[in-house]
Amino acid sequence: MKMSPQYTRAQANMQPGVITSDGFLGDDHRNLVDIIEADEEKFSQLDLDFDHVARRLRSLLEAGRKGLGEPVTIEGKWIITTSEARGHLASPFEDGIYRKVNARIEYAPQGKPTGEELLISDLSLHLLETHHFLQGKGSPFRIEPEKIRKVLEI
């Protein structure tokens, strides 16, 4: 895939201090399309589907929000804690504005935490679902494909 003007603008918006203090790329120095292509390839290798993963994560996020900041156990497999802050964050792709809602999804089969967890937000779900962007390596909200498979039991 080629770095189109849209991807070039999005990558500029992902730099630290533009939308968020940490940015979206972490310590990953690859260009945006290379990050996306590598994650799409990894999803394919792991037989993961972006739409299915996004739906599952969104349902867990929404279930966790019912706890109003307190941990909620879902299906005896996940402990979800959400937090909300005032304000919104713009998508670096300039295609929407998202609430500052975060969820920590801890994998806990039979109620026993394994230490494996995912940190997601409304914006990170949009980036995953719409752009197949899981954020750069080292980013606080990076969602690793292998961890998705393990935590979601897919």
Residue pairs with C-beta under 8 A, 6 or more apart in sequence:
1 33
1 36
1 37
2 33
3 11
3 31
3 32
3 33
6 93
7 31
7 32
7 33
9 94
10 32
10 92
10 93
10 94
10 131
11 25
11 31
11 32
11 92
12 18
13 19
13 90
13 92
13 93
13 94
14 23
14 24
14 25
14 32
14 92
14 136
15 23
15 25
16 22
16 23
17 23
18 92
19 89
19 90
19 92
20 89
22 139
22 140
23 139
24 92
24 127
24 133
24 135
24 136
24 139
24 141
25 35
25 135
25 136
25 138
25 139
26 135
26 136
26 137
26 138
26 139
26 140
26 142
27 136
27 137
27 138
28 35
28 136
28 137
28 138
28 139
30 38
30 136
32 133
35 133
35 134
35 136
36 131
36 132
36 133
39 132
39 133
39 134
39 145
40 132
42 145
42 146
43 49
43 50
43 53
43 132
43 145
46 145
46 146
46 149
48 145
48 148
48 149
48 154
50 128
50 129
50 132
51 129
52 154
53 128
53 148
53 152
53 154
54 125
54 128
54 129
56 152
56 154
57 105
57 118
57 120
57 125
57 128
57 152
58 125
60 74
60 78
60 80
60 103
60 105
61 80
61 82
61 101
61 103
61 105
61 120
61 122
61 125
63 72
63 74
63 80
64 72
64 74
64 80
64 81
64 82
64 103
64 105
65 82
65 84
65 101
65 103
66 72
67 80
67 81
67 82
69 81
69 82
69 83
69 84
70 81
71 79
71 80
71 81
72 79
72 80
72 81
73 79
73 80
73 108
73 111
74 80
76 109
76 110
76 111
77 107
77 108
77 109
77 153
78 105
78 106
78 107
78 108
78 151
79 105
79 106
79 108
79 113
80 103
80 104
80 105
80 106
81 103
81 104
81 106
82 101
82 102
82 103
82 104
83 101
83 102
83 103
84 99
84 100
84 101
84 102
85 100
86 100
87 100
88 97
88 98
88 99
88 100
89 97
89 98
89 100
89 121
89 123
90 96
90 97
90 98
91 97
91 98
91 123
91 126
91 127
92 127
93 127
93 130
93 131
95 130
96 126
98 121
98 122
98 123
98 126
99 122
100 121
100 122
101 121
101 122
102 119
102 120
102 121
103 119
103 120
103 121
104 117
104 118
104 119
105 117
105 118
105 119
105 120
105 151
106 113
106 114
106 116
106 117
107 113
107 114
107 116
107 117
107 150
107 151
108 114
116 147
116 150
116 151
117 151
118 143
118 147
118 148
118 151
119 140
119 141
119 143
120 141
120 143
121 141
123 141
124 135
124 141
124 143
127 133
127 134
127 135
128 134
128 143
134 142
134 143
134 144
134 145
135 141
135 142
135 143
136 142
148 154
